[in-house]
Amino acid sequence: MLSSQRRRFRLGRIFLLVVLGAVAVGGCATRTIRETISDAGGIEVTLRHQQKGRTVIAREFGHPVAISATRLAHILARIDVEDREAAERERRNAISTDLLTPLSEALSAAFERANSDQEIAIVAIRRERRFGVFTRKFLTSFVAYRKNDLLHVHLSRIDWEIPKQREERLPEPRAGDRVMDFRAIPTDGMRNTGSQSLAVSWRDPVFAQARRIQPGVGTKIRRRTILMDSPIPDEEAGGATDTDPLALPPEALRELADLEEQRQTGILSEAEYRLRRDAVLRRHRP
């Protein structure tokens, strides 16, 4: 009888230790904390940060920051993708023109509200009408944040048709996840940081003006260019400048020297260095 009670006591202690261990491990696990700040008009904006136990993991983002919706619209309009799922490989706008204005307004508000540990997750739905009825829905999603005075955009889904069974629970974007077969193609003021990620020199004067978009048939794709057999190399897609350094004013030369020093010391990556260098050269182009 006593032996049986001891066994039960020991089993109870083991069970309690297992439970306490699980609680302790769970309490130290890294969790994603979400704060939805906007969900209207088919666009959901969420601020996300990582937390281990009760401690917020520092990300050192440059938030909050004021970036106008107009400038953000010009930036988003200049992001292209090479669609490898199409019958013919093609280059087209990453963001549908129908979404540019509401997306930019929502993103501008998010940048002003986000803190230095929060990234911005955007989920936007475009509806396609047929015979006067919305019959198909398409998802565009990405993650954005500002770091080292560069605007980082990680594309996730681009005009992805939402299956009927997924409409109630849409997938959220995550930086680094590759869920569609496309490649981000940077234009002036941008550099690739990954196959589907870009770093944008958002203060560049090129984004003060809108990009001319050629009208097309329908609303899904407003501008499309059929690509040749050879894809555009990443190192060529950023738009190199041919400005003669000898023709630059002294202040531009000082900026270039500072950038070179930051690259040599490891403060700037090669991609960030090239991006900022090109911005300086364009700003002082004769």
C-alpha positions, 0 to 999 in steps of 0.5 A: 500500500505504501509502495503504491502511494510512493509510486503515485507520488513520484509519478505526480512529481514527474508530471508536475516537473514536465508541466512546469518545464513546458511552461518555462520553455513556452515562456522563453519561446520567440513569439510574433505579436501582431497589431492590426491598425487598419482593415478596410477597403480590402487592405489590411495593415499589421504591425509585427514585432518579435518577443521572447518571453516578456522581452521585445526583440530589438530590430533597430528600424527607422520608425516612426518616419513620415513618408508621404503617400505620394512618394510611396505611390511613386516607389511602388509604381516603379517596382517590377517583377519578372513573372516566371509562371506565365506562358511567356516570361514577362516583366510587369508592374508588381502592384496593380494600378488599382491598388497604388493609391489606397496601398500608399496611403495605408503604408504612409500611415503605418510608417508614422505609427510603427516603432523601431521594433515593428515591421509592416505587413500589408495584405491587399485584395483586388476584386475582378468583376465579370458581368457586373459581379465580383467573381474573382479575388487576387492577393498582393502582400509584402513586408516593409520597414525602414533601416539605415535610411533605406526602405526595404520591401519584401514581396510575397504574393503578387496578384495571386488568385485566392482559392474559395476555401482560403478567403476566410484565412489569408496567408500573411507575408513573411520576409524571405518566404518564396511562395510564388515563382517571380523575381523582383526587378529594381529600377532607378533608386533600388537594389536587390537584397534578395530574389524577391526583396528590394532596398529603396533609396526613398529620398532619391529625387527620382521618386518625386515624379510619377512613372508613366504607365502604359494602359493595357487591357483590363485591370490586372496588368497595366504595363507589360513587357515581354522579356527576351530569353536571357533574364536581366542580371541583378547587377544590371537591373539597378540602373547604373549611372555614367556620371563622370566623377571629375565633374562632380562638385566637392560636396558630392565627392565628400559624400562618395568618400564617406560612402566608400569609407562606410563600405570599407569598414562594413557599415554598409553592405555592397548593395547599400553602398551601390544604392546610395552611390547611385543616388548621389550621382543622380542628384548631382548629375550635370 
